Amino acid sequence: MVFLSYWQVYKFFGTNSATLYSNFLDGENIVKSDCPDLYVNIHKHDNILLTAVNLSEEVIDTNIHLAMPEELDLSNSMKYMVYDPIAEEIYGGLHNASLGELNKLPIKIFGQNVQFIFIREIPQNPLLIFMMGVGELVKQYWDEVKGILKVVLSAQKGFQATISVYFPYGEPKRMMANGQEIPFTWKEEHRLAIASVIFDDMINDVEIHASI
């Protein structure tokens, strides 16, 4: 079950078409850690997926450094959000992280364990940032006039997925899936709305109504 979750993280991010950097393969040119037992990979696509692997039996409490942020298209002029897709929360409270904060990411990881960290520019409007489960994100767009995030998901009928929607401002008012209201959890501290969607058809329309 754990490995299925890992696969779903890589699938959503699109690692097959991403550029891979590794402190094991690349001699720490792009990314490195302060602990030799912590191996770090970075997949760079539109955004950044960092995978940290603790191969030891002990807890590792250390820092990860992005040695060449320009290679990852990171800029001093931008602000970033850092997301933990497994925990479904903002990583380390980094809603509005500077490049300096990204260059020294603290990490605490138990023995024989994996930590995923997703880094992207802060979205200007509410945005579905992750989906855990079987299915595909077809498209999404923000209707500024109506205050609705419209999402199209594709999957086999009967399958289920959990979606995470980030709100840089405002908060969710209600969620609808194929015309039916669905429950959600609002993690105000993390600015995230979490909901489970059961697919009624191959193409499913989800609407997230926001209170701005």
C-alpha positions in Angstrom: 0.0 0.0 0.0 2.9 2.4 0.8 4.6 1.7 -2.5 1.2 2.4 -4.3 1.2 5.8 -2.7 4.7 6.5 -3.8 3.8 5.5 -7.4 0.7 7.8 -7.3 2.9 10.7 -6.2 5.3 10.1 -9.1 2.4 9.6 -11.6 0.6 12.8 -10.7 3.9 14.8 -10.9 4.7 13.3 -14.3 8.2 12.0 -13.5 8.4 10.1 -16.8 8.8 13.5 -18.6 10.8 15.2 -15.9 14.5 15.9 -15.6 16.2 13.9 -12.8 18.9 15.3 -10.5 20.4 13.1 -7.7 23.1 13.6 -5.0 23.9 10.0 -5.6 24.2 10.0 -9.4 25.3 13.6 -10.0 27.9 14.1 -7.3 25.8 16.6 -5.3 26.1 19.2 -8.1 22.4 20.2 -7.8 21.2 18.9 -4.5 22.9 17.7 -1.4 22.3 16.9 2.3 24.3 17.3 5.4 24.0 13.6 6.2 25.8 11.0 4.0 23.0 8.4 4.7 20.3 10.6 3.2 19.9 10.3 -0.6 18.0 13.0 -2.4 16.5 13.0 -5.9 14.9 16.0 -7.6 12.5 15.7 -10.5 12.1 19.0 -12.4 9.1 19.3 -14.6 6.9 22.4 -14.5 7.5 22.3 -10.7 9.9 20.4 -8.4 9.4 17.1 -6.7 12.1 16.3 -4.1 12.4 12.7 -2.8 14.6 12.1 0.3 15.4 8.5 1.2 16.9 7.5 4.5 18.8 4.2 3.9 19.9 3.9 7.6 18.1 2.4 10.5 18.4 5.7 12.5 16.4 8.9 12.5 18.0 11.6 10.4 17.5 15.2 11.4 19.4 17.4 8.9 19.2 19.9 6.1 18.8 19.6 2.3 20.6 22.2 0.2 19.8 23.2 -3.4 23.3 24.0 -4.5 22.4 25.4 -8.0 18.9 26.8 -7.8 19.2 28.5 -11.2 19.3 25.1 -12.8 15.9 24.4 -11.2 14.5 27.8 -12.5 14.2 29.1 -8.9 14.5 32.8 -8.4 15.2 35.3 -5.6 12.3 37.4 -6.9 9.7 34.6 -6.4 7.9 33.1 -3.4 7.2 29.4 -3.2 4.9 26.9 -1.5 6.3 23.6 -0.2 3.8 20.7 0.0 3.9 17.2 1.6 1.7 15.1 -0.7 1.6 12.1 1.7 0.6 14.1 4.8 -1.6 16.4 2.7 -0.2 19.6 4.3 2.2 22.4 3.8 5.7 21.2 4.6 7.3 23.0 7.6 4.8 25.8 7.4 6.4 27.1 4.2 3.5 28.8 2.5 5.5 31.8 1.4 9.1 30.5 1.2 12.0 32.5 -0.2 14.8 31.1 -2.2 17.0 31.3 0.9 14.5 29.1 2.8 14.5 26.6 0.0 18.3 26.5 -0.1 18.3 25.1 3.5 15.3 22.8 3.9 15.1 21.1 7.3 14.1 17.4 7.2 13.6 14.8 9.9 13.1 11.3 8.5 12.8 8.0 10.2 15.0 5.0 9.4 14.3 3.2 6.1 11.8 5.9 5.1 11.0 8.3 2.3 9.9 11.9 2.4 8.3 13.7 -0.6 8.5 17.5 -0.9 6.7 19.3 -3.7 7.9 22.8 -4.5 6.1 25.3 -6.8 5.4 29.0 -7.2 2.5 30.2 -5.1 -0.6 30.0 -7.3 -2.4 33.3 -7.9 -5.8 31.7 -7.4 -7.3 28.5 -5.8 -5.7 25.4 -7.5 -5.9 21.7 -7.3 -2.3 20.9 -6.4 -2.4 17.1 -5.9 -4.6 14.0 -6.4 -4.0 10.7 -4.6 -5.7 7.7 -6.2 -6.5 6.3 -9.6 -7.3 8.9 -12.2 -6.0 11.8 -14.2 -6.3 15.6 -13.9 -7.6 16.6 -17.4 -7.8 20.3 -16.8 -8.7 23.0 -14.3 -9.5 26.7 -14.5 -10.5 29.4 -12.1 -13.7 31.3 -12.9 -12.9 34.7 -11.2 -16.4 36.1 -11.8 -18.2 33.3 -10.1 -15.5 32.4 -7.6 -15.4 28.7 -8.7 -12.5 26.4 -9.4 -13.7 24.1 -12.2 -11.8 20.8 -12.4 -12.2 17.9 -14.9 -11.0 14.5 -13.7 -10.8 11.2 -15.7 -11.0 7.7 -14.3 -12.8 4.4 -14.5 -16.3 4.4 -13.0 -16.3 3.4 -9.3 -12.7 4.4 -8.5 -11.9 7.0 -5.9 -9.4 9.7 -5.4 -8.5 12.3 -2.7 -7.9 15.8 -4.0 -6.0 18.7 -2.3 -7.0 22.2 -3.3 -4.8 25.1 -2.2 -6.3 28.6 -1.4 -3.8 31.5 -1.5 -6.7 33.6 -0.3 -10.3 33.1 0.7 -11.6 29.6 1.7 -13.9 26.9 0.3 -17.6 27.3 0.6 -18.7 24.0 -0.9 -17.6 21.3 -3.3 -19.6 19.6 -6.0 -18.8 16.4 -7.9 -21.0 15.7 -11.0 -23.7 18.0 -9.6 -23.7 16.5 -6.1 -22.4 18.2 -3.0 -19.5 16.3 -1.4 -17.9 16.8 2.1 -14.5 18.2 2.5 -12.0 19.0 5.3 -10.7 22.6 5.5 -7.1 22.7 7.0 -7.0 26.5 7.6 -3.4 26.5 8.9 -2.3 24.9 5.6 -4.8 26.7 3.4 -5.9 23.4 2.0 -9.2 21.8 1.3 -9.2 18.0 1.2 -12.0 15.9 -0.4 -12.7 12.4 -1.6 -14.2 12.0 -5.0 -15.9 8.8 -6.2 -15.9 8.7 -10.0 -19.4 8.3 -11.5 -18.2 8.2 -15.1 -15.1 8.3 -17.2 -15.1 12.2 -17.2 -16.0 13.8 -13.9 -16.7 17.5 -13.2 -15.7 18.9 -9.8 -16.5 22.4 -8.7 -14.9 24.1 -5.7 -17.0 27.2 -4.7 -14.9 29.7 -2.8 -15.8 32.4 -0.3 -13.5 35.3 -1.3 
